[in-house]
Amino acid sequence: MLKIIAVIIIFFCSSFIGYYYGETFKKRSKQLKEILKALLFLNNEVIYANTPLPEALSYISQKVEDPIKLTLNNVSSRLNNNEVESVYSAFENEYRNNRQQYFLKDEDKAIIKDFFKGLGETGVYGQDKIFNLTIENLKINCNIAEELSKKNSKMYRVIGMCVGAMISIFFI
């Protein structure tokens, strides 16, 4: 009886690990879509409404989900309190503090970091070009992440179940 319970626990644990790892791909895709949404809102606020950057970041943080919401809100408060020299350094500090909540790849991080390096450094036309370039790059990464999410989330779920079944068969 104890052996059967152990086998069932091993099967469910292995299936859970496969399911959890498969979900990380979906979380990356979801976070990229939220970042893209935030950039589109920020583009409208900065370019068309001429809202100051700290106010725009605070306003946009109310429209997106965590962890992006938390990061943008903290960057806004740091800029309002003059705790940092630039938008990039504020973002870098906040990202470093909340790194474990993000499921982004290095190329995603590079796009976002490049965006924040140029944000607020040029005139309106330069800002518009920076926004357009970043939005296009994020759209490409969103599409890639969506495709990977569809493929890999199913695959890792099935692999987790198969490994659990295989280990269970070995113990029986």
C-alpha positions in Angstrom: 0.0 0.0 0.0 2.8 2.4 0.9 4.5 1.6 -2.4 1.5 2.5 -4.4 1.1 5.8 -2.5 4.8 6.6 -3.1 4.4 5.8 -6.8 1.3 8.1 -7.1 3.1 10.9 -5.3 6.1 10.6 -7.6 3.9 10.7 -10.7 2.0 13.8 -9.5 5.2 15.6 -8.5 6.9 14.9 -11.8 3.7 16.0 -13.7 3.6 19.2 -11.6 7.2 20.0 -12.3 6.6 19.6 -16.1 3.4 21.7 -15.8 5.2 24.4 -13.9 8.2 24.6 -16.3 5.8 24.8 -19.2 4.0 27.7 -17.6 7.2 29.8 -17.6 6.9 30.1 -21.4 3.3 31.4 -21.1 4.4 33.8 -18.4 7.1 35.2 -20.7 4.6 35.7 -23.4 2.1 37.4 -21.1 4.8 39.7 -19.6 6.0 40.8 -23.1 2.4 41.6 -24.1 2.0 43.7 -20.9 5.3 45.5 -21.6 4.2 46.2 -25.2 0.9 47.6 -23.8 2.7 49.8 -21.4 5.0 51.1 -24.1 2.0 51.9 -26.3 0.3 53.8 -23.5 3.6 55.6 -22.7 4.0 56.6 -26.3 0.6 58.2 -26.3 1.3 60.0 -23.0 4.8 61.3 -23.8 4.5 62.1 -27.5 0.9 63.2 -27.9 -0.3 64.4 -24.5 3.1 65.9 -23.5 2.8 64.4 -20.0 6.0 64.6 -18.0 7.7 61.2 -17.8 7.3 60.5 -14.0 3.6 61.3 -14.2 3.2 59.3 -17.4 4.9 56.3 -15.7 2.7 56.6 -12.7 -0.4 56.8 -14.8 0.6 53.8 -16.9 1.5 51.7 -13.9 -2.2 51.8 -13.0 -3.2 50.2 -16.3 -0.8 47.2 -16.4 -0.4 44.1 -14.2 2.3 43.1 -11.8 5.4 42.9 -11.9 5.5 45.7 -14.6 3.1 47.7 -12.5 5.4 47.6 -9.5 8.5 48.4 -11.5 6.9 51.4 -13.3 5.4 52.8 -10.1 8.8 52.6 -8.3 10.6 54.2 -11.2 8.1 57.0 -11.3 8.5 57.6 -7.5 12.3 57.6 -7.8 12.2 60.1 -10.6 9.8 62.3 -8.7 12.0 62.2 -5.6 15.2 62.9 -7.6 16.8 59.7 -6.1 18.4 58.8 -9.5 20.2 60.5 -12.3 18.3 59.0 -15.2 15.4 56.9 -16.2 17.7 54.1 -17.1 19.4 53.9 -13.7 16.0 53.9 -12.0 14.8 51.1 -14.2 18.0 49.1 -13.8 17.7 49.3 -9.9 14.1 48.4 -9.9 14.6 45.5 -12.4 17.4 44.2 -10.3 15.2 44.3 -7.2 12.4 42.4 -8.9 14.4 40.2 -11.2 12.9 36.9 -9.8 9.4 38.0 -10.9 10.3 38.4 -14.6 10.5 35.6 -17.1 12.2 37.5 -19.8 15.1 36.4 -22.0 18.3 38.3 -22.5 17.2 39.7 -25.9 14.0 41.0 -24.3 16.0 42.7 -21.5 18.3 44.2 -24.1 15.5 45.8 -26.0 14.0 47.3 -22.8 17.3 48.5 -21.5 18.1 50.2 -24.9 14.7 51.9 -24.7 15.2 53.3 -21.3 18.7 54.5 -22.1 17.3 56.7 -24.9 14.1 57.7 -23.1 14.1 61.4 -22.2 17.4 62.1 -23.8 16.2 63.4 -27.2 13.5 65.7 -28.6 10.0 64.6 -29.6 11.0 63.3 -33.0 13.8 61.3 -31.5 11.5 59.9 -28.8 9.0 58.9 -31.5 11.7 57.0 -33.4 12.8 55.2 -30.2 9.3 54.3 -29.3 8.6 52.9 -32.8 11.8 50.9 -32.9 11.2 49.4 -29.5 7.5 48.6 -30.2 8.4 46.8 -33.4 11.2 44.8 -31.8 8.8 43.8 -28.9 6.1 42.8 -31.4 8.6 40.4 -33.0 9.6 39.0 -29.7 5.9 38.7 -28.6 5.2 36.6 -31.7 8.3 34.4 -31.1 7.3 34.0 -27.5 3.8 33.1 -28.4 5.0 30.4 -30.8 7.4 29.0 -28.2 4.7 29.1 -25.6 2.3 27.0 -27.7 5.0 24.4 -28.5 6.9 24.2 -25.3 4.1 24.4 -22.7 2.4 21.3 -24.1 5.7 19.5 -24.6 6.9 20.0 -21.0 3.6 19.0 -19.6 3.7 15.7 -21.5 7.4 15.1 -20.7 6.6 15.6 -17.0 3.8 13.1 -17.1 5.9 10.6 -19.1 8.9 10.9 -16.8 6.5 10.4 -13.8 4.9 7.4 -15.5 8.4 5.9 -16.3 9.7 6.3 -12.8 6.5 4.9 -11.4 6.8 1.8 -13.7 10.4 1.3 -12.5 9.2 1.3 -8.9 6.4 -1.2 -9.6 
